[in-house]
């Protein structure tokens, strides 16, 4: 470390991305500090991945124990099943608290300085931190911005945190409305529809685009409609905009035609969850001090090595990772970006293949994917002059899924016909979030469907769903 700086590396934001970068920086021998204005863990630990999975785990048990038909098929019968809403909420809170503590301990044990306060750039290689004891200036050879994101609330929607709220408030599970509208059918909307219906709520999903789950592969969305929506107390509205939402008792939602903006229906519900995506948390970071401008949505411009750009050119020693860059708004993407940025800072430049980063919705059953959807793969093939093919295998043909009595599901692999390169994989079914990792690793390592068709998969396991897909994709020469 140069004597001219307080630290080798200063990280603003102690979410999953910042935390991972700090741990790796210590491993690489960098004197490191991390600045956090709120609580350790950021969005993922406090308002996202962790508490939502705790709620899904508890509500999923309730759904399973109330599914008499499924249990009887296994030779099991149970009495009446009840739950304690507050205890379920406390399960999530306890988990969050534990992981917060574990993350803090892991940093302090390795000698990372944790500075509480709001950090903003005060110049190149310099950060001003508003702490409870006043402002302090800290210098660092390199600075990483890892400030995360916040829920997006569209114009016309008024939230009160009680009857109209975002996922931040929904995760507290303060109450269970009899009828809740969910605006948006992405990951957040799907997961909360799973929680609410398992706990006895009626749900209406409202999607502005013409079909539900518009970002998912069409084959997956079709099966999801059959297994995640149709059998449950869920009604849907697609192709309409929630133009105005007024909190209260009841909550009043004006649905308008997407093109004409004329009101076509008014709903009165007990509560409304606004699950319309997330926007970067990049305000008041002092960008003017270094001449950097975010894009119109607030994302920080970066190059392939995640170095912050100023008028298209890299700013020396300034980096950004995670949701704030808009590259891929996933906790594990942020973590990977943090580690690779530290590698680049240490003179071993690396980049990320975003095609190889998987994503999942932890519904019952789960949905996961990596790479391109079939429409996107077709567009790429047409533009670049090659042909694609797809292969589908079903959980109903898998011995382990049949033994579990959970045979609803599909695995789909999209690949180049000429080379066997995997362009995308999509799964809906039992443990889909775990199964997708094999395809993700294959894309990262450049393995083809032929390569994977010769890999040995344990029998009987769910992994054989993908094994069968890879084997079907291979054309054996005559």
C-alpha positions in Angstrom: 0.0 0.0 0.0 1.2 3.5 -0.8 1.6 5.7 2.3 -0.4 8.3 0.4 -3.7 6.4 1.1 -5.6 5.2 4.1 -6.6 2.0 2.4 -5.8 -0.1 -0.7 -9.5 -0.6 -1.3 -12.6 1.2 0.0 -16.0 -0.3 -0.8 -19.2 1.7 -0.6 -22.1 -0.6 0.2 -22.0 -3.8 2.4 -24.5 -5.9 0.4 -23.6 -9.3 -1.0 -21.4 -7.8 -3.7 -19.5 -5.5 -1.4 -19.1 -8.2 1.2 -17.7 -10.7 -1.3 -15.3 -8.1 -2.7 -14.0 -7.3 0.7 -13.4 -10.9 1.6 -11.6 -11.5 -1.6 -9.6 -8.3 -1.3 -8.2 -9.5 2.1 -7.3 -12.8 0.5 -5.3 -10.8 -2.1 -3.5 -8.9 0.6 -5.3 -5.5 0.3 -5.9 -3.3 3.3 -9.7 -2.9 3.0 -12.6 -0.9 4.5 -16.3 -1.1 3.8 -18.8 1.8 4.2 -22.4 1.1 5.0 -25.2 3.6 5.8 -27.8 1.1 6.7 -27.4 -2.6 7.8 -25.0 -5.3 6.8 -26.2 -7.4 3.9 -27.9 -4.9 1.7 -31.0 -5.8 -0.3 -30.4 -9.5 -0.5 -30.1 -10.2 3.2 -32.5 -7.7 4.6 -35.2 -7.0 1.9 -34.8 -9.7 -0.7 -33.4 -13.2 -1.2 -33.0 -14.2 2.4 -36.3 -13.2 4.1 -38.3 -14.1 1.0 -36.9 -17.6 1.0 -37.7 -18.0 4.7 -41.3 -17.0 4.0 -41.5 -19.3 1.0 -40.1 -22.2 3.0 -42.7 -21.8 5.8 -45.6 -21.1 3.5 -44.6 -24.0 1.3 -44.8 -26.4 4.2 -48.3 -25.2 4.9 -49.3 -25.7 1.2 -47.7 -29.2 1.2 -49.4 -30.3 4.5 -52.8 -29.1 3.2 -52.5 -30.9 0.0 -54.6 -34.0 1.0 -54.5 -35.5 -2.5 -50.7 -35.4 -2.7 -50.2 -36.8 0.8 -52.8 -39.6 0.3 -51.0 -40.6 -2.9 -48.0 -41.3 -0.7 -50.0 -43.1 1.9 -50.0 -40.2 4.4 -52.9 -38.6 6.1 -52.7 -35.6 8.5 -55.2 -33.7 10.6 -56.0 -30.0 10.3 -53.0 -27.8 9.6 -52.7 -24.3 11.1 -50.0 -21.7 11.2 -49.0 -18.6 13.2 -48.4 -15.6 10.9 -46.3 -13.8 13.4 -44.1 -16.9 14.0 -43.6 -17.2 10.2 -42.6 -13.6 10.1 -40.2 -14.1 13.0 -38.6 -17.0 11.2 -37.6 -14.6 8.5 -36.5 -11.9 10.9 -34.3 -14.4 12.9 -32.7 -15.7 9.7 -31.9 -12.1 8.6 -30.4 -11.3 12.0 -28.2 -14.4 11.9 -26.8 -13.8 8.5 -26.2 -10.1 9.3 -24.2 -11.2 12.2 -22.3 -13.8 10.3 -21.4 -11.3 7.6 -20.2 -8.8 10.1 -18.1 -11.3 12.0 -16.5 -12.6 8.8 -15.3 -9.1 7.9 -14.1 -8.1 11.4 -12.3 -11.5 11.8 -10.3 -10.8 8.7 -9.4 -7.2 9.7 -11.8 -5.3 7.3 -12.7 -1.9 8.8 -16.5 -1.4 8.8 -17.3 2.3 8.7 -20.9 3.2 9.5 -22.2 6.2 7.6 -23.2 7.5 4.1 -20.3 7.5 1.7 -20.0 9.7 -1.3 -17.2 10.5 -3.7 -15.2 13.6 -2.7 -12.8 13.5 -5.6 -10.7 10.9 -7.3 -9.5 8.2 -4.8 -11.3 10.1 -2.0 -14.6 9.5 -0.1 -16.5 11.7 2.3 -18.4 9.7 4.9 -21.2 11.2 7.0 -20.9 9.4 10.3 -22.8 9.9 13.6 -19.7 11.7 14.8 -19.5 14.0 11.8 -18.0 13.9 8.3 -14.6 12.2 7.8 -12.5 12.0 4.7 -11.0 8.6 3.7 -8.6 8.0 0.8 -8.0 4.8 -1.1 -5.9 3.5 -3.9 -9.1 2.0 -5.4 -12.8 2.5 -4.7 -15.7 0.1 -5.5 -19.3 1.4 -5.6 -21.7 -1.3 -4.6 -24.8 0.6 -3.6 -27.5 -1.8 -4.8 -31.1 -1.0 -5.8 -34.5 -0.1 -4.4 -38.1 -1.0 -5.5 -39.5 0.9 -8.5 -42.9 2.5 -8.0 -44.4 3.7 -11.3 -46.1 7.1 -11.6 -49.7 7.2 -10.5 -49.2 4.6 -7.8 -49.3 5.9 -4.2 -47.9 3.7 -1.5 -48.5 3.9 2.2 -46.5 0.9 3.4 -49.6 -0.7 4.8 -52.3 -1.3 2.2 -50.2 -0.4 -0.9 -46.6 -1.5 -0.5 -43.5 -2.9 -2.2 -41.6 -6.1 -1.4 -39.7 -4.2 1.3 -42.9 -4.0 3.4 -44.4 -7.3 2.2 -41.4 -9.3 3.6 -42.4 -8.2 7.1 -45.7 -10.1 6.8 -47.4 -7.7 9.2 -50.8 -8.9 8.1 -52.5 -11.2 5.6 -55.1 -9.5 3.4 -58.1 -11.5 2.3 -57.6 -10.2 -1.3 -54.3 -8.8 -2.5 -53.5 -7.5 -6.0 -49.9 -8.0 -7.2 -48.7 -5.6 -9.9 -46.2 -7.5 -12.1 -45.6 -11.1 -12.9 -41.9 -11.4 -12.6 -39.9 -13.2 -9.9 -41.1 -11.0 -7.1 -44.8 -11.2 -8.1 -44.7 -14.9 -8.6 -43.0 -15.7 -5.3 -45.4 -13.5 -3.3 -48.4 -15.0 -5.1 -47.0 -18.4 -3.9 -46.7 -17.2 -0.3 -50.1 -15.5 -0.2 -52.1 -18.3 -1.7 -50.4 -20.9 0.5 -51.5 -18.9 3.5 -55.1 -18.5 2.3 -55.2 -15.2 0.5 -56.9 -14.5 -2.8 -54.6 -13.0 -5.4 -55.1 -11.0 -8.6 -52.0 -10.6 -10.7 -51.9 -7.6 -13.0 -49.4 -7.6 -15.9 -49.0 -4.6 -18.3 -47.7 -6.8 -21.2 -50.0 -9.1 -23.2 -49.0 -12.3 -21.4 -48.0 -13.3 -17.9 -44.3 -13.9 -17.2 -43.2 -12.1 -20.3 -39.4 -12.4 -19.5 -39.6 -16.2 -19.2 -39.3 -18.7 -22.0 -42.7 -19.3 -23.5 -42.7 -23.0 -22.8 -41.9 -22.4 -19.2 -44.6 -19.7 -18.9 -47.2 -22.0 -20.4 -46.5 -24.7 -17.8 -46.3 -22.2 -15.0 -49.8 -21.0 -15.9 -51.0 -24.6 -15.5 -49.1 -25.5 -12.2 -48.5 -22.2 -10.4 -51.6 -20.1 -11.3 -54.6 -22.1 -12.6 -54.9 -24.5 -9.6 -54.6 -21.7 -7.0 -56.9 -18.9 -5.9 -55.4 -16.5 -8.5 -57.1 -14.5 -11.2 -55.1 -12.6 -13.7 -55.3 -9.4 -15.8 -52.8 -9.1 -18.7 -52.4 -6.2 -21.2 -53.7 -3.5 -18.8 -51.8 -0.9 -16.7 -52.5 -0.2 -13.1 -52.8 3.5 -14.0 -53.8 4.7 -10.5 -53.7 3.1 -7.2 -55.1 4.7 -4.1 -54.3 3.3 -0.6 -57.1 2.8 1.9 -59.8 0.4 2.9 -60.5 -0.7 0.2 -57.5 -0.1 -2.1 -58.8 1.3 -5.4 -57.0 0.3 -8.5 -57.8 1.8 -11.9 -56.8 -0.5 -14.8 -56.3 1.2 -18.1 -55.8 0.0 -21.7 -52.1 0.0 -22.4 -52.4 1.9 -25.7 -55.3 4.3 -25.1 -54.8 4.8 -21.3 -58.6 4.7 -21.0 -59.9 3.1 -17.8 -61.3 -0.3 -18.5 -61.9 -1.7 -15.0 -61.7 -0.6 -11.4 -60.8 -3.1 -8.7 -61.3 -2.7 -5.0 -59.0 -5.0 -3.0 -57.8 -5.3 0.6 -54.1 -4.7 -0.3 -51.8 -4.2 -3.3 -48.2 -5.3 -3.7 -46.2 -3.3 -6.3 -43.7 -5.7 -7.8 -42.7 -3.7 -10.9 -39.0 -4.2 -10.7 -36.1 -2.3 -9.1 -34.1 0.8 -9.9 -30.4 1.6 -8.9 -29.7 3.3 -5.6 -27.2 5.8 -7.0 -28.4 9.2 -5.8 -26.2 11.4 -3.7 -23.0 9.5 -4.4 -20.9 12.6 -5.3 -20.5 11.7 -9.0 -20.2 15.4 -9.8 -16.9 15.4 -7.9 -15.4 13.1 -10.5 -17.3 14.2 -13.6 -19.4 11.0 -13.9 -23.0 10.9 -15.1 -25.4 8.0 -14.6 -27.7 7.0 -17.5 -31.3 8.2 -17.7 -32.4 5.3 -15.4 -29.7 6.0 -12.8 -27.3 3.1 -13.6 -23.6 3.7 -13.3 -21.8 3.4 -16.7 -19.0 0.8 -16.6 -16.8 -1.1 -19.1 -16.4 -4.9 -19.4 -14.0 -4.8 -16.4 -16.6 -2.8 -14.3 -14.5 0.3 -14.3 -16.6 3.4 -14.1 -16.8 5.4 -17.3 -16.5 9.2 -17.7 -17.4 10.4 -21.2 -16.9 6.9 -22.4 -13.4 6.5 -20.9 -12.5 4.6 -17.7 -12.0 6.7 -14.5 -8.7 5.5 -12.9 -9.2 3.5 -9.7 -13.0 3.8 -9.7 -15.2 0.7 -10.1 -18.9 -0.3 -9.7 -20.6 -3.6 -9.2 -24.0 -5.1 -8.5 -27.5 -3.8 -9.2 -26.2 -0.2 -9.5 -24.6 -1.1 -12.8 -27.7 -2.7 -14.3 -25.7 -5.5 -15.8 -27.7 -8.3 -14.1 -29.7 -7.5 -11.0 -29.0 -10.6 -9.0 -27.1 -11.1 -5.7 -24.8 -13.8 -7.0 -24.0 -11.7 -10.1 -22.9 -8.9 -7.7 -20.8 -11.2 -5.7 -19.1 -12.5 -8.8 -18.5 -9.0 -10.1 -16.9 -8.0 -6.8 -14.5 -10.9 -6.8 -13.5 -10.4 -10.5 -13.1 -6.6 -9.9 -10.6 -7.3 -7.1 -8.7 -9.6 -9.4 -8.5 -6.9 -12.0 -7.4 -4.3 -9.4 -4.6 -6.8 -8.4 -3.4 -7.0 -12.0 -5.2 -10.2 -13.1 -8.0 -8.8 -15.3 -11.1 -10.9 -15.7 -14.5 -10.4 -17.2 -17.9 -12.1 -16.6 -19.9 -14.2 -19.1 -23.4 -13.0 -18.2 -24.9 -15.7 -20.4 -23.6 -18.2 -17.8 -25.3 -16.6 -14.8 -28.4 -18.5 -13.7 -31.6 -17.1 -12.1 -34.5 -18.7 -10.3 -37.9 -18.0 -8.8 -38.4 -20.1 -5.7 -42.0 -20.9 -6.2 -43.5 -24.4 -5.6 -42.4 -25.8 -8.0 -39.3 -23.7 -8.7 -38.5 -22.0 -12.0 -35.0 -21.4 -13.3 -33.1 -20.4 -16.4 -29.7 -19.5 -17.8 -28.8 -17.9 -21.1 -31.3 -17.1 -23.8 -35.0 -17.8 -24.2 -36.0 -19.6 -27.4 -37.2 -16.3 -29.1 -34.0 -14.6 -28.2 -31.9 -17.5 -29.4 -33.8 -17.5 -32.7 -33.1 -13.8 -33.2 -29.4 -14.3 -32.5 -29.2 -17.2 -34.9 -30.9 -15.3 -37.6 -28.6 -12.3 -37.1 -25.4 -14.4 -37.0 -26.3 -17.0 -39.6 -26.6 -20.3 -37.8 -29.4 -22.7 -36.9 -30.6 -23.7 -33.4 -32.5 -26.6 -32.1 -34.3 -27.3 -28.8 -34.9 -30.4 -26.7 -37.4 -30.9 -24.0 -37.6 -33.5 -21.2 -40.3 -33.9 -18.6 -40.2 -34.6 -14.9 -43.0 -37.2 -15.4 -40.4 -39.5 -16.9 -38.0 -39.1 -14.0 -37.9 -41.8 -11.4 -37.0 -39.5 -8.5 -39.8 -37.0 -9.3 -42.3 -39.9 -9.6 -41.2 -41.2 -6.2 -41.6 -37.8 -4.7 -45.1 -37.4 -6.3 -43.8 -34.2 -7.8 -43.8 -35.0 -11.5 -45.1 -31.6 -12.9 -42.2 -30.0 -14.8 -40.1 -29.5 -17.9 -36.4 -29.0 -18.7 -35.6 -27.3 -22.0 -32.2 -26.9 -23.6 -31.5 -24.6 -26.6 -28.4 -25.1 -28.6 -26.6 -24.5 -31.9 -27.2 -27.4 -34.3 -23.7 -27.0 -35.9 -21.5 -26.9 -32.8 -23.7 -28.1 -29.9 -23.0 -24.9 -28.0 -25.6 -24.4 -25.3 -27.4 -21.1 -25.7 -30.0 -21.4 -22.9 -31.6 -23.8 -20.5 -34.9 -23.4 -18.7 -36.5 -25.6 -16.0 -39.7 -25.6 -14.1 -40.1 -28.4 -11.5 -38.9 -29.8 -8.2 -35.5 -28.2 -7.2 -35.2 -26.4 -10.5 -33.0 -23.7 -8.9 -30.4 -26.3 -8.0 -30.6 -28.2 -11.3 -29.9 -25.2 -13.5 -26.3 -24.9 -12.2 -25.1 -27.8 -14.3 -26.2 -26.0 -17.5 -24.8 -22.7 -16.2 -21.4 -24.2 -15.5 -21.4 -25.8 -18.9 -22.0 -22.5 -20.6 -19.3 -20.9 -18.5 -16.8 -23.6 -19.5 -17.8 -23.8 -23.1 -19.1 -27.4 -22.9 -21.4 -28.6 -25.6 -24.5 -30.9 -25.4 -22.2 -33.7 -26.7 -19.7 -33.1 -23.9 -22.4 -33.3 -21.3 -24.2 -36.3 -22.8 -21.2 -38.4 -21.8 -21.2 -37.2 -18.1 -22.5 -39.7 -15.6 -25.5 -38.6 -13.5 -26.5 -40.3 -10.2 -29.5 -42.6 -10.5 -32.2 -42.0 -9.4 -31.9 -38.3 -9.1 -33.6 -35.2 -10.6 -30.3 -34.4 -12.4 -31.3 -37.1 -14.9 -33.9 -34.7 -16.3 -31.0 -32.7 -17.8 -29.0 -35.8 -18.5 -31.8 -37.0 -20.7 -32.0 -33.6 -22.5 -28.3 -33.6 -23.3 -28.5 -37.2 -24.6 -31.5 -36.4 -26.8 -29.8 -33.4 -28.3 -26.9 -35.4 -29.6 -27.2 -36.9 -33.1 -25.1 -40.0 -33.3 -23.3 -40.3 -36.7 -24.5 -43.1 -38.9 
